[in-house]
């Protein structure tokens, strides 16, 4: 019997996270800084709503693209007053559905690099071609309009942009977003935006692409409860989609996923309706970690790092150590018990990603181990 297979590999970050957790379970002293998961407890109001929903036997099917009260609350929370609100099992299915409904075999999707590890796979699973557009390392790895113009062709259908950026921690400024919006309008492209880190910004205010009214007719904007409310495992995402694309994406989601989880919807409804006192607290915790860790990392010989402006990642340039990023991560884990993610997983070799998703004492200990490893490598 013939089988159909696609050349799509598993998520590198998930694989490394599993490896680190397996080592921890077997008794090894491992500091796991791979997965981008908020390590703080979800708001109590969400826990209470989840328990209450379970006790009330709220375990049946929901509508394919989410319950209306959740949609109404998302619309109010984000001010998404144009387009259709869609709810799904996390942000990833919504991004994947958008790509699949916009681009097909032979089509191209522009992808700023470094990029989240799943984006190229999503594009390939749709039969389309990811076209990496490398950001400027001298300007926070942002992509310029000129760089996008050099990459666009007659087959280009969309641009997929993540902001704040995983893995670099970059936050695009308003004028930079304006140029990207102008590019998409002038080239008649869809703009798929992943803004799941929108509450994690530290130095300058975050600007959503929804703030540009002239792009809303081609903007598919995705967010979720995973990072914002520390609800990653509950899998609840939401998107605002132009009416022209809402029907196709809704149909895709209904066939591929069925519906969002009923319990997760109730928890999300509670936190979205709350007064959001947890959001500044979450941000303050990660800002304090960032500020404590940056001077330690930036003083390590052979490693360059820029300050993280958003999300919860440091993007380390390890090219000065004379080994590639994959070898760096493998050896660091084996020799010092620190798990990081190689930049090649984000289509940017020579760098590694550090997620500061552990308490500050663990982060300080990790920086000491990285320093020890870097000094030893340089002296070989």
Secondary structure, 3 states (H helix, E strand, C coil): CCCCCCCCCCCHHHHHHHHHHHHHHCCCCCEECCCCCCCCCCCHHHHHHHHHHHHCCCCCCCCCCCCHHHHHHHHHHHCCCCCEEEEECCHHHHHHHHHHHHCCCCCEEEEEECCCHHHHHHHHHCCCEEEEEECEHHHCCECCHHHHHHHCCCCEEEEEEECCCCCCCCCCCHHHHHHHHHHHHHCCCEEEEECCCCCCECCCCCCCHHHCHHHCCCEEEEEEHHHHCCCHHHCCEEEEECHHHHHHHHHHHHHHCCCCCHHHHHHHHHHHHCCCHHHHHHHHHHHHHHHHHHHHHHCCCCCEECCCCECCEEEEECHHHCCCHHHHHHHHHHHHCEECEEHHHHCCCCEEEEECCCCHHHHHHHHHHHHHHHHHHHCC
